[in-house]
Each structure stands twice: as structure tokens, then as C-alpha cells.
């Protein structure tokens, strides 16, 4: 809605694995069905968990 365009950084997105059941971006986006996955960047749940650990616990490794 409006002129602002937001992009999700795939390197930092874990699809909210480790935080929420449904990705927050999908919950808060005012326009339904506009958040799509990058077809060149398909990650399974294990890969998303690994990314979550690296992003949120890197200081403890």
C-alpha cells in the first residue's frame, strides 16, 4: 500500500523458524499473498534452523 517497497534479505530470513509458527512478514503485510519465496533460494526446515542458530547464537559459538 503506497509507494514504499520492502524487501526481505534471504541471507537473514529464517521464515521465523525458532520464533513463530507463521512468518511475521505474512502476518503483518496489509496486502495478502504478496510475500513470495525466492525460487532460486528454496530452503528446508533444517537449513532454516541452521541459519537461525548462526544468526542468533553466533556469539556463543
C-alpha positions, 0 to 999 in steps of 0.5 A: 500500500503506497509507494514504499517497497520492502524487501526481505534479505534471504541471507537473514530470513529464517521464515521465523523458524525458532520464533513463530509458527507463521512468518511475521512478514505474512502476518503483518503485510496489509496486502495478502499473498504478496510475500513470495519465496525466492525460487532460486533460494528454496530452503528446508526446515533444517537449513532454516534452523541452521541459519537461525542458530548462526544468526542468533547464537553466533556469539556463543559459538 
